Amino acid sequence: MKLDNKTAIVTGARRGIGRTIALALAKEGANVVVSDISQEDCQKVVTEIEGLGRKGLALKCDVTSRAEVEDMVRRTVAEFGKVDILVNNAGIISFKPFLELTDEDWDNTLNVNLKGQFLCARAVAKEMAKNKWGRIINIASISSGGCGIAFPLIAHYTASKGGVMALTEALALELTPQGINVNAICPGAIDTDMVKVLKESGQLEQLLLRIPKGRLGQPEDIANLAVFLASDESDYISGAAIVIDGGWLTT
């Protein structure tokens, strides 16, 4: 298996893309720390991981809290001896016209989506550097400024994901010489709770007309790439932003 004897932390892993990535890493041999804001939901995913014959650890963690993030990494090292892989998946999105955005809307989104990735990356990189090997995978978006396209009603989300793109490049520059590859995955429309609003508003059919594949992406599409980027097979890839959107950006 590609990830035998590796230890991974996946944030935002209680459902959706994060849960699917956690399970995919476990299927390839990794022991996985499942991190999110609900201990109970994280434990359910750990039970699934254990059913695959791997070890899991459920940790409630608010990624906007330096203390909680550092405690998560300490407990991971205490349990498994090291951290090899971080998938920075925790994120939130809300829809609101720019002129109606409040300071709180802005701060909440930037804190979770950008500051959270910074705090987690900083904490794990200190451990990865000890072994001169690591993989940090940041979940960005095709709505990441220069990475793709802009959408109305999510200026705060777009800004946060644009920041993730810049952070990914900066970290790759500094950390790659220490054996730590840093890359970003930029999903398009993935069939999770985050696209529920499109289904409810009747906009889904119109959206699918813009996607050459003619379907929403599945969490497994993202997880398959995450497994590759977490493995030795991706050794010469760092600082990259890889789009998974069914061809949307070609239209």
C-alpha positions in Angstrom: 0.0 0.0 0.0 1.1 3.5 -0.8 1.0 4.9 2.8 2.1 2.0 5.0 3.4 3.2 8.4 2.4 6.9 7.7 0.4 9.0 10.1 -2.1 11.5 8.7 -4.2 14.3 10.2 -7.3 15.3 8.3 -9.2 18.4 9.5 -12.8 18.9 8.9 -13.0 15.1 8.6 -16.4 14.3 10.2 -18.2 14.3 6.9 -18.0 15.1 3.2 -14.7 15.5 1.5 -12.7 15.3 4.7 -14.3 12.0 5.8 -13.7 10.5 2.3 -10.1 11.6 2.3 -9.6 10.1 5.8 -11.0 6.8 4.7 -9.0 6.8 1.5 -5.7 7.4 3.3 -6.6 4.5 5.7 -7.3 2.2 2.8 -3.7 2.9 1.6 -2.2 2.0 5.0 -2.1 5.2 6.9 -3.2 5.6 10.5 -5.5 8.7 10.6 -6.3 11.4 13.1 -9.9 12.5 12.4 -10.3 16.1 13.5 -13.4 18.3 13.5 -15.6 20.3 15.9 -17.7 17.2 16.9 -16.0 14.5 18.9 -18.9 12.1 18.4 -19.0 12.5 14.7 -15.2 12.1 14.5 -15.4 8.9 16.5 -17.9 7.4 13.9 -15.3 8.0 11.2 -12.6 6.4 13.4 -14.8 3.3 13.7 -14.9 3.1 9.9 -11.1 3.4 9.8 -10.7 0.7 12.3 -13.0 -1.5 10.2 -10.4 -1.1 7.5 -7.7 -2.6 9.8 -6.0 0.7 10.5 -5.7 2.8 13.7 -7.6 6.0 14.1 -7.9 8.8 16.7 -10.8 11.1 17.0 -9.9 14.6 18.2 -12.2 17.6 18.6 -10.4 20.6 17.4 -11.2 24.2 16.6 -8.7 25.0 13.9 -8.9 28.8 14.7 -7.4 28.1 18.2 -3.6 27.9 18.4 -3.9 26.0 21.7 -6.3 23.4 20.3 -4.3 22.9 17.1 -1.0 22.4 19.0 -2.7 20.0 21.4 -4.0 18.0 18.5 -0.5 17.7 17.1 0.9 16.8 20.5 -1.7 14.1 21.0 -1.0 12.7 17.5 2.7 12.4 18.2 2.0 10.8 21.6 -0.3 8.2 20.0 1.6 7.5 16.7 5.1 8.9 17.3 5.1 11.3 14.3 3.0 13.2 11.8 3.7 12.5 8.1 0.6 14.0 6.3 -1.7 16.9 7.0 -4.8 17.5 4.9 -6.0 21.0 5.7 -9.6 20.5 4.8 -11.6 22.3 7.5 -13.6 25.1 5.9 -16.9 27.0 5.9 -18.9 28.9 3.3 -21.9 31.3 3.5 -23.7 33.2 0.8 -24.3 37.0 1.2 -24.1 40.0 -1.1 -20.8 41.9 -0.5 -22.6 45.1 0.6 -24.3 43.1 3.3 -21.2 41.3 4.7 -20.5 42.0 8.3 -17.1 42.1 10.0 -18.2 38.9 11.8 -18.9 37.2 8.4 -15.5 38.2 7.2 -13.6 37.3 10.3 -15.3 33.9 10.8 -14.6 32.8 7.2 -11.0 34.0 7.1 -10.3 32.5 10.6 -11.5 29.0 9.7 -10.4 28.9 6.0 -7.1 30.6 6.1 -5.8 31.1 9.7 -6.8 27.5 10.5 -4.6 26.2 7.6 -1.7 28.4 8.8 -2.0 27.2 12.4 -2.2 23.5 11.4 0.6 23.7 8.9 2.9 25.5 11.3 2.3 23.0 14.1 2.8 19.9 11.9 5.7 21.2 9.9 7.8 21.4 13.1 7.3 17.7 13.6 7.8 16.8 9.9 11.0 18.7 9.8 12.5 16.3 12.4 12.1 13.4 10.0 12.9 15.4 6.8 9.7 14.1 5.2 6.1 15.4 5.1 3.1 16.2 2.9 0.9 19.2 3.5 -2.2 19.2 1.3 -4.3 22.4 1.5 -7.9 22.3 0.2 -8.4 25.5 -1.8 -11.1 26.0 -4.5 -11.5 27.0 -8.1 -12.9 30.2 -6.6 -9.4 31.1 -5.5 -8.7 34.3 -7.4 -5.9 33.6 -9.8 -6.6 29.8 -9.6 -9.9 30.0 -11.3 -13.1 32.0 -11.4 -15.0 34.3 -9.1 -18.6 33.9 -8.0 -21.1 36.4 -6.6 -22.2 36.3 -2.9 -19.0 34.7 -1.6 -16.4 37.5 -1.6 -15.2 36.5 1.9 -14.9 32.8 0.9 -13.0 33.7 -2.4 -10.6 35.9 -0.4 -9.9 33.1 2.1 -9.2 30.5 -0.6 -7.1 33.0 -2.5 -5.1 33.3 0.7 -4.8 29.6 0.8 -3.2 29.6 -2.6 -0.7 32.2 -1.6 0.1 30.4 1.6 0.6 27.1 -0.3 3.2 28.7 -2.6 5.0 30.4 0.3 5.2 27.3 2.4 6.4 25.2 -0.5 9.3 27.6 -1.0 10.4 27.4 2.6 9.5 23.8 3.5 10.4 21.8 0.4 14.1 22.0 1.1 13.3 20.3 4.4 11.6 17.4 2.7 8.1 18.7 3.2 6.0 19.0 0.0 3.1 21.5 0.1 0.4 21.5 -2.5 -3.2 22.7 -3.0 -6.2 20.9 -4.4 -8.8 23.2 -6.0 -12.1 21.5 -6.2 -15.0 22.6 -8.5 -18.6 21.7 -7.7 -18.4 18.6 -5.4 -21.6 16.8 -4.3 -21.5 17.7 -0.6 -23.6 19.8 1.7 -21.8 22.9 0.4 -23.7 22.6 -3.0 -27.0 21.9 -1.4 -28.0 25.5 -1.9 -27.6 25.0 -5.7 -30.0 22.0 -5.6 -32.5 23.8 -3.5 -32.5 26.9 -5.7 -32.9 25.0 -8.9 -29.6 26.2 -10.3 -27.9 22.8 -10.5 -29.1 22.0 -14.0 -27.8 25.3 -15.3 -24.4 24.7 -13.6 -24.0 21.2 -15.1 -24.3 22.7 -18.6 -21.0 24.5 -17.8 -19.2 21.3 -16.8 -17.9 19.2 -19.7 -18.2 16.1 -17.6 -21.8 16.8 -17.1 -21.9 15.8 -13.4 -20.9 17.1 -10.0 -17.6 15.9 -8.7 -17.7 13.2 -6.0 -15.7 13.4 -2.7 -13.8 10.3 -4.0 -12.5 12.4 -6.9 -10.7 14.7 -4.4 -9.7 11.8 -2.1 -7.9 10.0 -5.0 -5.7 13.0 -5.6 -5.1 13.5 -1.9 -3.8 10.0 -1.7 -1.4 10.6 -4.6 -0.1 13.8 -3.2 0.4 12.2 0.2 2.5 9.4 -1.3 6.1 9.0 -2.5 4.8 9.0 -6.0 4.3 12.8 -5.8 7.9 13.4 -4.6 8.7 16.0 -7.3 5.5 18.0 -6.9 5.5 20.9 -4.5 3.9 24.4 -4.7 1.3 23.2 -7.2 -2.4 24.0 -7.4 -4.3 21.1 -9.0 -7.8 21.7 -10.3 -10.4 19.0 -10.1 -13.5 20.5 -11.8 -14.7 18.2 -14.6 -13.3 20.6 -17.1 -15.3 23.6 -15.9 -12.4 26.1 -16.2 -12.1 25.2 -19.9 -15.5 26.6 -20.8 
